[in-house]
Amino acid sequence: MESIIQKEKRCLICHTERGLHRHHIFFGPLRNISEKNGFVVWLCGFHHNMSREGVHFNKELDLEIKRLAQHEYERTHTRDDFMNLIGRNYL
């Protein structure tokens, strides 16, 4: 599924169109849920996993993107729907 957050393929943070990585916002056992529900964003390597600023190392950025995903999901679904999928409220 396409991202529920982004319409264009560019880094969510710096907007570059080069060296993009597809980031699953909820990972591990929730990776398939992320894929199925559009909880994915494009990030450049720097903002993904190739620097300390990347979402995999920057807890604040990770939380910000999770909150954004929940907010977008709840535009068309309930909080209970989100909680049933993810098991946690980020807002």
Residue pairs with C-beta under 8 A, 6 or more apart in sequence:
1 35
1 36
1 37
1 38
1 40
2 38
3 38
3 39
3 40
3 41
3 42
4 37
4 38
4 39
4 69
4 72
4 73
5 12
5 38
5 41
5 68
5 69
5 72
6 12
6 41
6 42
9 17
9 20
9 42
10 16
10 17
10 20
10 42
11 17
11 20
11 42
11 43
11 44
11 47
12 41
12 42
12 43
12 47
12 65
13 43
13 44
13 47
13 61
14 44
14 46
14 47
16 44
18 44
19 44
19 45
20 42
20 43
20 44
21 42
21 43
21 44
21 45
21 48
21 49
22 40
22 41
22 42
23 40
23 41
23 42
23 43
23 48
23 55
23 65
24 30
24 31
24 34
24 35
24 39
24 40
25 34
25 39
25 40
25 41
25 65
25 66
25 69
26 33
26 34
26 39
26 66
26 69
26 86
27 34
30 86
33 39
33 85
33 86
34 40
37 73
37 85
39 69
39 73
41 65
43 54
43 55
45 51
45 54
46 53
46 54
47 53
47 54
47 55
47 61
48 54
48 55
48 56
49 55
49 56
49 57
51 57
52 58
53 61
54 61
55 61
55 62
55 65
56 62
63 90
66 90
67 90
67 91
69 90
70 82
70 86
70 89
70 90
70 91
71 91
73 81
73 82
74 81
74 82
74 91
79 89
79 91
82 89
83 89
